[in-house]
Amino acid sequence: MTRGISMENTEELNQGITMPQEEINADIQNEAADTNPAEESDVISFEDLGLDQITLEAIKKKGFVTPSPIQVLAIPRLLNGDSNIIARARTGTGKTAAFGLPIVQNIRTESDHVRAIILEPTRELAMQTCTEMTSFSTGRFPRTAVVYGGASMGEQIRSLRRGVEIVTGTPGRIQDLMERGVLDISKIEYFILDEGDEMLDMGFVDDIENIFSKANPDCRVLLFSATIPAPILKIAQKFMGDYEIVEEEGVVEEPLLIDQKYWVVRDGDKIEALTRLIDYSPDFYGIVFVQKKTDADYVCKALDERGLQVAALHGDIPQSQREKILARFRSGKTRVVVATDVAARGIDIEGLTHVVNYDLPFDGATYVHRIGRTGRAGSSGIAVTFVRPEETRRKLGFLRSAVKRSAKGEMTEGQIPSVEEVIESRRKRLFEDLKTKLGLNEAVKENPAEEKAADDNEEIIPLPEGVEVPAEASVKTPHLRKGDPAFDIMAEELCKDQNPQEVVASLLSVVYGSMLSKKRYSKISPVSVRGGRNDRDRGDDRGGRSRRGAQAGENQIRLYVQMGWHDGYNPKKIADFFSSLLHIHGRDVDAIDMADKFCLLNLPTEAAKKALELSRTDSSIPHMHQDSKSGGDDFDSRRSSRGGYGRRDGFRGSRGRDRDGDRGFRGGYERSRSSSRGRPGVHTSTQRNSKAAIFKKGAAKEY
């Protein structure tokens, strides 16, 4: 039997304590102004919910003041009733306290068996919930333990054998411990399933049913979920018997204080766009979401090479390393985390300013879940989504409609800041930060009466204590903070026979020159978005790499290189190869566009010339030539003018495409190249593939 309960119809169970949140807020605001005791409205407090003094002491230490709506609904039912509950609660609304406080209050004595079990979808959430449950207790009991995969099972077994009343864990590890006979849930009193919708999305249905089947059939089941889809109700009907559904009235699933933008950018320009976003934004602190583990490593490496504090987080990262990364991220030592969706589940960090979708999410639910990481607790946040030109017509439209339907705000198109705008933004922040550190931003108001008395050689009478300086008071010139005396000699020597202002300017150039240099950024070619089937001709190959999108930037040459996906390469390996071959920085290998049998990339002019020369003289290095369509000077015009790629009709062949999408695109290229066999200076596709294979064998030894 199900019974829907909202903030409006709960008086039968909780008289006087289930007012709508709007009335609660109004009472709080009007309490001080209302001087008539007879007309005062009661404000709901934790005492009103039935919590005892010991629990209230724990709440006071936590700093909680007013219960959230879901706590108002859930806590009295868990303390006084005995029915099973499904609670619809968003992340960040205090749901852990909603079920944790009553359970801790009801389990205060030592027990020889586990009395409550809490299932969480991820390791991070399990650890976070266990920490919260421990903080709700002020005594020795209840004892808590957390179990999850990727950590030492031996230590977890020892913890359980020492005795524990509340166990928090992930489904997989809990099943392992149950099968070993270490964890017995046949006598539990509470079974809590947290983040139920996430559990279903991650495929834990069978695990949950298996755990349920071995639990005490008379235990009380509590299910907390941000949404209540049909599979949730199916589980409830199978295992919960009679239950109640409680939820906030007029709930808005995601915060609306998020500025949602999308940038139309080719895949080869995404790293540059991301770098500009981070550099342009004051105090960027956020998560960059990618689709694949390899993309996380690639983006992390590219940002690290540009001097940014970044770390990657995905399924191949060992648990011990994950915990260190998250610890540094929470402390602010790492400002950017590049993560896959699975690895980011359970990350709940306050103060995030940005969420970036490096790739367009597959569906609206994923998008909403991602952007919900920022804009919490009344603070504002920014969500930026990178959209490739060919995705603007259908995929983006579908996503925008889904977001608008679910009342999550609206995505609007934004513009990638220019290099000049980024540098000016950085310059202002650096200058203000430097002035603050030097004490030059600390202006002090001066009393005009004191100044006049000093001029007349009269006795200065200070202002009485507590009296503020008048608004018309003048402002003293801030005093420069005294530096370390050890630098006085150095400063004297630097300024000797020099203009001090010029010395300071040169010093600033040395310290900040590289941070404010245009060389840090590359060119982003303008994007023209158009609809129709021909968008696919300008589209992506495997991995979403744009074939013809990027162009050579200033002081760059764009090269065609016979190394592609089929040869076992990805952008990271391509960058590593040229970095080792030419002894250049990895980030100088720019705008890499991957295809099955070749790639396009930008190199600094001198490095590109050297690479072309090595390709001609060393048969172990794959064939490469300049892309004559990049818009730059044709350094290798002799080679590129021969064969299909350098010709207007060679690379693209016909506009027709077969059912496999881009085979016609590649086919036109291969046919035009193969038609040039026997001509001097032209490599056939067979010859090029053999060279790529030779290099691949050599690379395996080197790396």
C-alpha positions as CSV (number, residue, x, y, z in Angstrom):
1,M,0.0,0.0,0.0
2,T,1.4,3.4,-0.9
3,R,0.4,6.7,0.5
4,G,1.7,10.0,-1.0
5,I,2.6,12.6,1.6
6,S,3.7,16.2,1.0
7,M,4.3,19.2,3.2
8,E,0.6,20.0,3.0
9,N,-1.0,16.8,4.3
10,T,1.2,15.7,7.2
11,E,-0.6,17.2,10.1
12,E,-2.2,13.8,11.0
13,L,1.3,12.5,11.9
14,N,3.2,15.7,12.8
15,Q,0.9,18.3,14.2
16,G,2.3,21.8,13.9
17,I,5.7,20.9,12.5
18,T,5.1,20.3,8.8
19,M,4.6,23.8,7.6
20,P,5.6,24.6,4.0
21,Q,9.1,26.0,3.7
22,E,7.8,29.4,2.5
23,E,5.9,29.8,5.8
24,I,8.9,28.6,7.8
25,N,11.1,31.3,6.1
26,A,8.4,34.0,6.6
27,D,8.2,33.1,10.3
28,I,11.9,33.4,10.8
29,Q,12.0,36.8,9.1
30,N,9.0,38.2,11.0
31,E,9.8,36.8,14.5
32,A,12.1,39.7,15.5
33,A,9.7,42.4,14.2
34,D,6.6,40.8,15.9
35,T,6.3,42.2,19.4
36,N,3.0,40.7,20.3
37,P,3.6,37.3,22.0
38,A,0.0,36.2,21.4
39,E,0.5,36.6,17.6
40,E,4.0,35.0,17.4
41,S,4.3,32.1,15.1
42,D,6.3,29.1,16.1
43,V,9.5,28.4,14.3
44,I,10.3,24.7,13.7
45,S,13.5,23.6,15.5
46,F,15.3,20.3,16.0
47,E,13.8,20.2,19.5
48,D,10.3,20.2,17.9
49,L,11.2,17.0,15.9
50,G,11.5,14.9,19.0
51,L,15.2,14.5,19.2
52,D,16.7,14.0,22.7
53,Q,19.3,16.2,24.4
54,I,22.3,14.0,23.5
55,T,21.4,14.2,19.8
56,L,20.7,17.9,20.1
57,E,24.3,18.4,21.5
58,A,25.7,16.6,18.5
59,I,23.6,18.8,16.2
60,K,24.9,21.9,18.0
61,K,28.5,20.8,17.4
62,K,27.7,20.3,13.7
63,G,26.5,23.9,13.5
64,F,23.0,22.9,12.3
65,V,20.4,25.7,13.1
66,T,17.1,25.0,11.3
67,P,16.0,21.6,9.9
68,S,15.6,21.3,6.2
69,P,12.2,20.3,4.8
70,I,13.2,16.7,4.2
71,Q,14.4,16.5,7.8
72,V,11.1,18.0,9.1
73,L,9.3,15.3,7.2
74,A,11.5,12.3,7.9
75,I,12.8,12.6,11.4
76,P,9.5,12.4,13.3
77,R,8.4,9.4,11.3
78,L,11.6,7.5,11.9
79,L,11.4,8.3,15.7
80,N,7.8,7.6,16.3
81,G,6.4,5.4,13.5
82,D,7.3,1.9,12.2
83,S,6.4,2.1,8.5
84,N,8.8,1.9,5.6
85,I,9.6,5.2,3.9
86,I,10.5,6.4,0.4
87,A,11.9,9.9,0.6
88,R,12.4,12.1,-2.4
89,A,15.4,14.2,-1.5
90,R,17.9,16.0,-3.6
91,T,21.7,15.8,-2.9
92,G,22.7,18.6,-0.6
93,T,19.4,18.9,1.3
94,G,20.5,17.2,4.5
95,K,19.1,13.7,3.7
96,T,22.0,12.0,5.6
97,A,20.9,13.7,8.8
98,A,17.3,13.0,8.0
99,F,17.9,9.2,8.4
100,G,21.1,9.4,10.4
101,L,20.0,11.4,13.5
102,P,17.0,9.1,14.3
103,I,19.0,5.9,13.8
104,V,21.9,7.1,16.0
105,Q,19.4,8.1,18.7
106,N,17.7,4.7,18.6
107,I,21.0,2.8,18.7
108,R,22.9,3.9,21.7
109,T,23.9,0.6,23.3
110,E,26.5,-2.0,22.5
111,S,25.3,-4.9,20.4
112,D,26.7,-8.2,19.3
113,H,25.3,-7.9,15.8
114,V,24.9,-5.3,13.1
115,R,21.7,-3.2,13.6
116,A,21.7,-0.9,10.6
117,I,23.1,-1.2,7.1
118,I,23.4,1.7,4.6
119,L,24.0,1.0,0.9
120,E,25.7,3.7,-1.2
121,P,26.4,3.6,-5.0
122,T,30.1,4.8,-4.7
123,R,33.1,4.6,-2.5
124,E,33.2,8.3,-2.0
125,L,29.5,8.5,-0.9
126,A,30.0,5.5,1.5
127,M,33.0,7.2,3.2
128,Q,31.2,10.5,3.4
129,T,28.0,9.0,4.9
130,C,30.0,7.0,7.4
131,T,31.9,10.1,8.5
132,E,28.5,11.9,8.9
133,M,27.0,9.1,10.9
134,T,30.0,9.1,13.3
135,S,29.7,12.9,13.8
136,F,26.1,12.5,14.9
137,S,27.2,10.5,18.0
138,T,28.7,12.0,21.2
139,G,29.4,8.7,23.0
140,R,31.0,5.4,22.3
141,F,28.0,3.9,20.6
142,P,26.9,3.3,18.0
143,R,30.1,2.1,16.4
144,T,30.3,2.6,12.6
145,A,32.3,1.0,9.8
146,V,32.6,1.6,6.1
147,V,33.3,-1.1,3.5
148,Y,34.0,-0.7,-0.2
149,G,36.0,-2.1,-3.0
150,G,39.5,-1.1,-3.9
151,A,40.6,-1.0,-0.2
152,S,42.1,-3.6,2.0
153,M,39.4,-6.3,2.8
154,G,41.5,-7.6,5.7
155,E,41.3,-4.3,7.5
156,Q,37.5,-4.1,6.9
157,I,37.1,-7.7,8.2
158,R,39.0,-6.9,11.4
159,S,36.8,-3.8,11.9
160,L,33.6,-5.8,11.6
161,R,34.9,-8.5,14.0
162,R,35.8,-5.9,16.6
163,G,32.1,-5.1,16.7
164,V,30.0,-2.5,14.9
165,E,26.3,-1.4,15.0
166,I,26.1,0.6,11.7
167,V,27.7,-0.5,8.5
168,T,27.9,1.7,5.4
169,G,29.2,0.3,2.1
170,T,28.9,-0.4,-1.6
171,P,26.8,-3.3,-2.8
172,G,29.7,-5.3,-4.3
173,R,31.9,-5.3,-1.2
174,I,28.9,-5.9,1.1
175,Q,28.1,-9.0,-0.9
176,D,31.7,-10.2,-0.7
177,L,31.7,-9.9,3.1
178,M,28.4,-11.6,3.4
179,E,29.6,-14.5,1.3
180,R,32.7,-14.8,3.5
181,G,30.4,-15.1,6.5
182,V,31.9,-11.9,8.1
183,L,28.9,-9.7,7.7
184,D,25.5,-10.9,9.0
185,I,22.4,-8.8,8.3
186,S,19.8,-11.3,9.4
187,K,19.2,-9.3,12.6
188,I,19.3,-5.7,11.3
189,E,16.7,-3.2,12.3
190,Y,17.2,-0.6,9.6
191,F,18.0,-1.1,5.9
192,I,18.8,2.2,4.2
193,L,19.1,2.5,0.4
194,D,20.7,5.9,-0.4
195,E,20.7,7.5,-3.8
196,G,18.3,4.8,-5.1
197,D,18.1,6.2,-8.7
198,E,21.9,6.3,-9.0
199,M,22.0,2.6,-7.9
200,L,19.6,1.7,-10.7
201,D,21.6,3.8,-13.3
202,M,24.8,2.0,-12.3
203,G,23.2,-1.5,-12.7
204,F,23.0,-2.5,-9.0
205,V,19.5,-3.9,-9.2
206,D,20.5,-7.6,-8.9
207,D,23.0,-6.8,-6.1
208,I,20.4,-4.9,-4.2
209,E,17.8,-7.7,-4.5
210,N,20.4,-10.3,-3.5
211,I,21.3,-8.3,-0.3
212,F,17.6,-7.7,0.4
213,S,16.9,-11.4,0.3
214,K,19.4,-12.1,3.1
215,A,18.3,-9.2,5.3
216,N,16.0,-9.4,8.3
217,P,12.5,-9.5,6.7
218,D,11.1,-7.5,9.7
219,C,13.7,-4.6,9.4
220,R,12.6,-1.2,8.6
221,V,13.4,-0.1,5.0
222,L,14.2,3.5,4.1
223,L,14.8,4.5,0.5
224,F,16.2,7.9,-0.3
225,S,16.3,9.0,-4.0
226,A,16.5,12.3,-5.9
227,T,13.8,10.9,-8.3
228,I,11.3,8.1,-8.0
229,P,11.2,6.3,-11.3
230,A,9.2,3.2,-11.9
231,P,12.0,0.7,-11.1
232,I,12.2,2.3,-7.6
233,L,8.6,1.6,-7.0
234,K,9.0,-1.9,-8.3
235,I,11.7,-2.6,-5.7
236,A,9.5,-1.0,-3.1
237,Q,6.5,-3.3,-3.9
238,K,8.8,-6.4,-3.8
239,F,10.6,-5.8,-0.6
240,M,9.0,-3.0,1.4
241,G,5.3,-4.0,1.9
242,D,3.4,-1.0,3.2
243,Y,5.3,2.2,2.8
244,E,4.9,6.0,2.8
245,I,6.3,8.4,0.2
246,V,7.4,11.8,1.6
247,E,8.8,14.7,-0.4
248,E,9.1,18.4,-0.2
249,E,6.3,20.5,-1.6
250,G,7.1,22.3,-4.9
251,V,10.5,20.7,-5.0
252,V,12.9,22.1,-7.7
253,E,15.3,19.3,-8.5
254,E,18.4,21.4,-9.3
255,P,19.6,24.8,-8.2
256,L,18.7,27.6,-10.5
257,L,21.7,29.8,-9.6
258,I,23.7,28.3,-12.4
259,D,24.7,30.3,-15.5
260,Q,24.4,27.7,-18.2
261,K,26.4,28.4,-21.4
262,Y,27.4,26.4,-24.4
263,W,30.4,27.2,-26.7
264,V,30.4,26.0,-30.3
265,V,34.0,24.8,-30.8
266,R,35.7,22.2,-33.0
267,D,37.2,19.2,-31.2
268,G,40.8,20.2,-32.1
269,D,40.3,23.6,-30.4
270,K,38.7,22.3,-27.2
271,I,42.0,22.3,-25.1
272,E,42.6,25.9,-26.2
273,A,39.0,26.9,-25.3
274,L,39.3,25.2,-21.9
275,T,42.6,26.9,-21.2
276,R,41.1,30.3,-22.0
277,L,38.1,29.6,-19.8
278,I,40.3,28.7,-16.8
279,D,42.6,31.7,-17.3
280,Y,39.8,34.1,-17.9
281,S,37.7,33.1,-14.9
282,P,38.7,34.5,-11.5
283,D,39.6,31.7,-9.0
284,F,38.5,28.8,-11.3
285,Y,37.7,25.8,-9.1
286,G,35.8,23.1,-10.9
287,I,35.3,19.7,-12.6
288,V,35.8,19.0,-16.3
289,F,33.7,16.0,-17.4
290,V,34.8,13.8,-20.2
291,Q,33.4,10.6,-21.7
292,K,36.4,8.3,-21.7
293,K,39.4,7.4,-19.5
294,T,41.8,8.2,-22.3
295,D,40.3,11.6,-22.8
296,A,40.7,12.3,-19.0
297,D,44.4,11.5,-19.2
298,Y,44.8,13.5,-22.4
299,V,43.1,16.7,-21.2
300,C,44.9,16.4,-17.8
301,K,48.3,16.2,-19.5
302,A,47.5,19.1,-21.8
303,L,46.4,21.4,-19.0
304,D,49.4,20.3,-16.8
305,E,51.7,21.3,-19.6
306,R,50.2,24.7,-19.5
307,G,51.1,25.1,-15.9
308,L,47.6,24.5,-14.4
309,Q,47.0,22.7,-11.1
310,V,45.0,19.7,-12.5
311,A,44.5,16.0,-11.8
312,A,42.6,13.2,-13.6
313,L,40.0,10.9,-12.0
314,H,38.7,7.8,-13.7
315,G,38.2,4.1,-13.1
316,D,41.9,3.1,-13.6
317,I,43.1,5.3,-10.8
318,P,43.9,3.2,-7.7
319,Q,41.7,3.9,-4.7
320,S,44.6,5.2,-2.6
321,Q,45.5,7.6,-5.3
322,R,41.9,8.7,-5.8
323,E,41.6,9.6,-2.1
324,K,44.8,11.7,-2.3
325,I,43.5,13.5,-5.4
326,L,40.2,14.3,-3.7
327,A,42.0,15.4,-0.5
328,R,44.1,17.9,-2.5
329,F,41.0,19.0,-4.5
330,R,39.0,19.6,-1.3
331,S,41.8,21.7,0.2
332,G,42.1,23.8,-3.0
333,K,45.6,22.7,-3.8
334,T,44.3,21.2,-7.0
335,R,42.0,23.6,-8.8
336,V,40.8,21.5,-11.7
337,V,39.8,17.8,-11.8
338,V,39.2,16.1,-15.1
339,A,36.8,13.2,-14.5
340,T,34.6,10.6,-16.1
341,D,31.0,10.4,-14.9
342,V,31.5,7.1,-13.0
343,A,34.6,8.4,-11.2
344,A,32.9,11.6,-10.2
345,R,29.9,10.0,-8.6
346,G,29.9,10.8,-4.9
347,I,32.1,13.8,-5.2
348,D,30.4,16.4,-3.0
349,I,32.7,19.4,-2.6
350,E,31.5,22.9,-1.6
351,G,32.5,26.0,-3.3
352,L,32.9,24.7,-6.9
353,T,32.7,27.7,-9.3
354,H,32.6,25.8,-12.6
355,V,31.5,22.6,-14.3
356,V,32.7,22.0,-17.8
357,N,31.2,19.4,-20.2
358,Y,34.2,18.8,-22.4
359,D,31.9,16.6,-24.5
360,L,28.2,16.9,-24.9
361,P,26.4,14.6,-22.4
362,F,24.4,11.7,-23.8
363,D,21.1,12.8,-22.1
364,G,19.5,15.5,-20.0
365,A,19.7,13.5,-16.8
366,T,23.5,13.2,-17.1
367,Y,23.8,16.9,-17.8
368,V,21.6,17.9,-14.8
369,H,23.6,15.6,-12.5
370,R,26.9,17.1,-13.7
371,I,26.0,20.8,-13.4
372,G,24.4,20.2,-10.0
373,R,28.0,20.0,-8.6
374,T,28.1,23.8,-8.6
375,G,25.7,26.5,-7.5
376,R,24.9,24.9,-4.2
377,A,23.8,26.3,-0.8
378,G,22.7,29.6,-2.3
379,S,25.9,30.3,-4.1
380,S,26.1,30.9,-7.9
381,G,27.9,28.7,-10.4
382,I,28.8,28.5,-14.0
383,A,28.3,25.5,-16.4
384,V,30.0,25.6,-19.8
385,T,29.3,22.9,-22.4
386,F,31.5,22.4,-25.4
387,V,29.5,21.6,-28.5
388,R,30.9,20.6,-31.9
389,P,29.5,22.4,-34.9
390,E,27.7,19.2,-36.2
391,E,26.0,18.7,-32.9
392,T,24.3,22.1,-32.8
393,R,21.3,21.0,-35.0
394,R,19.9,18.0,-33.2
395,K,21.9,16.9,-30.1
396,L,22.1,20.4,-28.7
397,G,18.5,21.1,-29.5
398,F,17.3,18.0,-27.8
399,L,19.4,18.7,-24.7
400,R,18.2,22.3,-24.4
401,S,14.6,21.2,-24.7
402,A,15.2,18.5,-22.0
403,V,16.7,21.0,-19.6
404,K,14.0,23.6,-20.2
405,R,11.2,21.0,-19.7
406,S,12.7,20.0,-16.3
407,A,12.8,23.6,-15.1
408,K,16.6,23.6,-14.7
409,G,17.0,27.0,-16.4
410,E,18.1,27.6,-20.0
411,M,21.3,27.0,-21.9
412,T,22.4,30.1,-23.9
413,E,25.2,30.4,-26.4
414,G,28.4,32.0,-25.1
415,Q,31.5,33.3,-26.9
416,I,35.0,32.1,-26.3
417,P,37.0,35.0,-25.0
418,S,39.7,36.4,-27.2
419,V,43.4,36.1,-26.3
420,E,43.4,39.8,-25.6
421,E,40.4,39.5,-23.2
422,V,42.0,36.6,-21.4
423,I,45.3,38.3,-20.9
424,E,43.7,41.5,-19.7
425,S,41.6,39.6,-17.2
426,R,44.7,37.8,-15.9
427,R,46.7,41.0,-15.8
428,K,44.1,42.8,-13.7
429,R,43.9,39.9,-11.2
430,L,47.7,39.5,-11.0
431,F,48.2,43.2,-10.5
432,E,45.5,43.4,-7.8
433,D,46.9,40.4,-6.0
434,L,50.4,41.9,-6.1
435,K,49.1,45.2,-4.7
436,T,47.3,43.4,-1.9
437,K,50.4,41.5,-1.0
438,L,52.5,44.7,-1.0
439,G,49.9,46.4,1.2
440,L,49.1,49.0,-1.5
441,N,45.4,48.3,-1.4
442,E,45.1,49.1,2.3
443,A,43.8,52.7,2.2
444,V,43.3,54.3,5.6
445,K,41.0,57.2,6.3
446,E,42.5,60.2,8.0
447,N,40.6,62.7,10.3
448,P,40.7,66.2,8.7
449,A,40.8,67.8,12.1
450,E,43.9,65.8,13.0
451,E,45.5,66.9,9.7
452,K,44.7,70.6,10.3
453,A,45.9,70.5,13.8
454,A,49.2,69.0,12.7
455,D,49.6,71.7,10.1
456,D,49.0,74.4,12.8
457,N,51.4,72.7,15.2
458,E,48.5,72.2,17.6
459,E,48.0,69.3,19.9
460,I,46.3,66.4,18.1
461,I,43.3,65.1,19.9
462,P,42.5,61.6,18.7
463,L,38.9,60.6,18.0
464,P,37.1,58.9,21.0
465,E,37.0,55.2,20.9
466,G,34.1,53.8,18.9
467,V,33.7,57.0,16.8
468,E,34.0,56.4,13.1
469,V,36.0,58.7,10.8
470,P,33.7,61.0,8.9
471,A,32.7,60.1,5.4
472,E,34.3,63.2,4.0
473,A,37.6,62.3,5.6
474,S,40.5,62.1,3.2
475,V,42.3,58.9,2.5
476,K,45.9,58.4,3.4
477,T,48.3,57.0,0.8
478,P,48.7,53.3,1.7
479,H,52.1,52.4,3.1
480,L,54.2,49.8,1.4
481,R,54.7,46.7,3.5
482,K,58.3,46.3,4.7
483,G,59.9,43.4,2.9
484,D,62.6,41.0,4.1
485,P,65.8,43.1,4.8
486,A,67.8,40.4,2.9
487,F,66.4,41.8,-0.3
488,D,67.4,45.4,0.4
489,I,71.0,44.8,-0.9
490,M,69.7,43.1,-4.0
491,A,67.2,46.0,-4.6
492,E,70.0,48.6,-4.1
493,E,72.2,46.8,-6.6
494,L,69.4,46.4,-9.2
495,C,68.5,50.1,-9.0
496,K,72.1,51.3,-9.1
497,D,72.5,53.7,-12.0
498,Q,69.1,52.6,-13.3
499,N,65.6,54.2,-13.4
500,P,63.7,52.4,-10.5
501,Q,60.5,52.4,-12.5
502,E,62.2,50.6,-15.4
503,V,63.8,48.1,-13.0
504,V,60.3,47.3,-11.5
505,A,58.8,47.0,-15.0
506,S,61.6,44.6,-16.0
507,L,61.2,42.6,-12.8
508,L,57.5,42.3,-13.4
509,S,58.1,41.2,-17.0
510,V,60.5,38.5,-15.8
511,V,58.1,37.2,-13.1
512,Y,54.8,37.5,-15.0
513,G,55.9,37.7,-18.6
514,S,55.2,34.0,-19.5
515,M,51.8,34.1,-17.8
516,L,50.7,37.1,-19.8
517,S,52.3,36.1,-23.1
518,K,50.2,35.6,-26.2
519,K,52.4,32.6,-27.0
520,R,50.6,30.7,-24.3
521,Y,47.5,30.6,-26.5
522,S,46.9,29.4,-30.0
523,K,44.4,30.5,-32.7
524,I,40.8,29.3,-32.6
525,S,39.3,29.3,-36.1
526,P,35.8,30.8,-36.3
527,V,33.0,28.3,-36.6
528,S,30.1,28.6,-39.1
529,V,27.2,26.5,-38.0
530,R,24.8,25.3,-40.7
531,G,22.2,22.7,-40.9
532,G,21.6,19.9,-43.3
533,R,23.2,16.6,-44.2
534,N,26.5,18.3,-45.3
535,D,27.3,19.0,-41.7
536,R,28.4,15.4,-41.5
537,D,31.0,16.0,-44.2
538,R,32.5,18.6,-41.8
539,G,32.0,16.3,-38.9
540,D,34.0,13.9,-36.7
541,D,35.7,10.7,-37.1
542,R,36.3,8.2,-34.4
543,G,36.5,9.8,-31.0
544,G,34.9,12.9,-32.2
545,R,38.1,14.4,-33.8
546,S,37.3,17.1,-36.4
547,R,38.9,16.3,-39.7
548,R,39.2,19.7,-41.3
549,G,38.2,22.0,-38.5
550,A,41.5,23.4,-37.2
551,Q,43.9,25.6,-39.1
552,A,47.5,26.6,-38.5
553,G,48.0,29.4,-36.0
554,E,50.5,32.2,-36.1
555,N,54.1,30.9,-36.5
556,Q,52.7,27.3,-37.1
557,I,52.6,24.9,-39.9
558,R,49.8,22.3,-40.1
559,L,51.0,18.8,-41.1
560,Y,49.4,15.6,-42.4
561,V,51.0,12.6,-40.6
562,Q,50.5,9.0,-41.6
563,M,49.7,7.9,-38.0
564,G,46.0,7.2,-37.1
565,W,43.7,5.3,-34.8
566,H,44.2,2.0,-36.8
567,D,47.9,2.2,-36.0
568,G,47.3,2.3,-32.3
569,Y,47.7,6.0,-31.7
570,N,45.7,8.6,-29.9
571,P,46.3,12.4,-29.4
572,K,48.5,11.8,-26.3
573,K,50.7,9.3,-28.1
574,I,51.0,11.6,-31.1
575,A,52.1,14.5,-28.8
576,D,54.6,12.2,-27.0
577,F,56.0,11.1,-30.4
578,F,56.7,14.6,-31.7
579,S,57.9,15.8,-28.3
580,S,60.6,13.0,-28.3
581,L,61.4,13.3,-32.0
582,L,61.8,17.1,-32.1
583,H,62.8,17.8,-28.5
584,I,59.9,20.2,-28.0
585,H,57.3,20.6,-25.4
586,G,54.3,18.4,-25.7
587,R,51.9,21.4,-25.7
588,D,53.6,22.7,-28.8
589,V,52.0,19.8,-30.7
590,D,48.7,21.6,-31.2
591,A,45.2,21.0,-32.7
592,I,45.5,17.3,-33.2
593,D,42.7,15.9,-35.4
594,M,42.6,12.1,-35.6
595,A,41.4,9.9,-38.3
596,D,41.7,6.1,-38.9
597,K,44.8,6.2,-41.0
598,F,46.3,9.6,-40.5
599,C,46.1,12.7,-38.3
600,L,46.5,16.5,-38.8
601,L,48.3,18.7,-36.3
602,N,50.0,22.0,-35.9
603,L,53.7,22.4,-35.1
604,P,55.9,25.5,-34.6
605,T,57.3,26.5,-38.0
606,E,60.9,25.4,-37.3
607,A,59.9,22.2,-35.7
608,A,57.6,21.4,-38.6
609,K,60.4,22.0,-41.1
610,K,62.6,19.7,-39.1
611,A,59.9,17.0,-39.0
612,L,59.4,17.1,-42.7
613,E,63.1,16.8,-43.4
614,L,63.3,13.8,-41.0
615,S,60.4,12.2,-42.8
616,R,62.1,12.5,-46.1
617,T,65.5,11.1,-44.9
618,D,64.5,8.5,-42.4
619,S,62.4,5.6,-43.7
620,S,61.4,4.5,-40.1
621,I,59.5,7.8,-39.6
622,P,55.9,7.8,-41.0
623,H,55.2,9.9,-44.0
624,M,54.2,13.5,-43.5
625,H,53.6,16.6,-45.5
626,Q,52.1,20.1,-45.1
627,D,48.3,20.5,-45.2
628,S,47.9,22.9,-48.0
629,K,44.4,23.7,-46.8
630,S,45.4,25.1,-43.5
631,G,45.7,28.6,-44.8
632,G,49.4,29.1,-44.2
633,D,52.3,29.3,-46.7
634,D,52.9,26.1,-48.5
635,F,56.3,25.2,-47.2
636,D,56.0,21.7,-48.7
637,S,54.0,22.7,-51.8
638,R,56.0,20.4,-54.1
639,R,55.0,17.3,-52.1
640,S,51.4,18.4,-51.3
641,S,50.6,19.4,-54.8
642,R,51.1,15.8,-55.9
643,G,48.6,13.2,-55.1
644,G,45.1,13.5,-53.8
645,Y,45.5,15.3,-50.5
646,G,47.0,18.4,-51.9
647,R,44.4,18.7,-54.6
648,R,41.0,20.2,-54.2
649,D,39.2,17.1,-55.4
650,G,41.6,14.6,-53.8
651,F,41.0,14.8,-50.1
652,R,37.2,14.9,-50.1
653,G,36.6,13.0,-53.3
654,S,32.9,13.3,-53.9
655,R,30.5,14.7,-51.3
656,G,28.6,11.4,-51.3
657,R,28.9,9.2,-48.2
658,D,27.8,5.6,-47.7
659,R,25.9,4.1,-44.9
660,D,28.9,3.8,-42.7
661,G,29.2,7.5,-42.4
662,D,32.7,8.5,-43.2
663,R,33.9,5.6,-45.4
664,G,33.0,7.6,-48.5
665,F,35.1,10.4,-47.1
666,R,38.1,8.2,-46.6
667,G,37.4,6.3,-49.7
668,G,37.6,9.4,-51.9
669,Y,41.0,10.2,-50.4
670,E,42.4,6.7,-50.8
671,R,41.2,6.4,-54.3
672,S,42.8,9.7,-55.3
673,R,46.1,8.7,-53.6
674,S,46.1,5.2,-55.1
675,S,45.6,6.7,-58.6
676,S,48.9,8.4,-58.2
677,R,50.9,5.2,-57.8
678,G,54.1,5.1,-59.8
679,R,54.6,8.9,-59.7
680,P,57.8,10.0,-58.1
681,G,57.6,11.4,-54.6
682,V,54.1,9.9,-53.9
683,H,53.7,7.3,-51.2
684,T,50.9,4.7,-51.7
685,S,48.6,3.7,-48.8
686,T,50.4,0.4,-48.5
687,Q,53.8,2.0,-48.2
688,R,52.5,4.5,-45.6
689,N,50.9,1.8,-43.5
690,S,54.2,-0.2,-43.4
691,K,56.0,2.9,-42.2
692,A,53.5,3.4,-39.4
693,A,53.9,-0.2,-38.4
694,I,57.7,0.2,-38.3
695,F,57.5,3.2,-36.0
696,K,54.9,1.4,-33.8
697,K,57.4,-1.3,-33.1
698,G,60.1,1.2,-32.3
699,A,57.8,3.2,-30.1
700,A,56.9,0.1,-28.1
701,K,60.6,-0.3,-27.2
702,E,61.0,3.4,-26.3
703,Y,57.9,3.9,-24.2
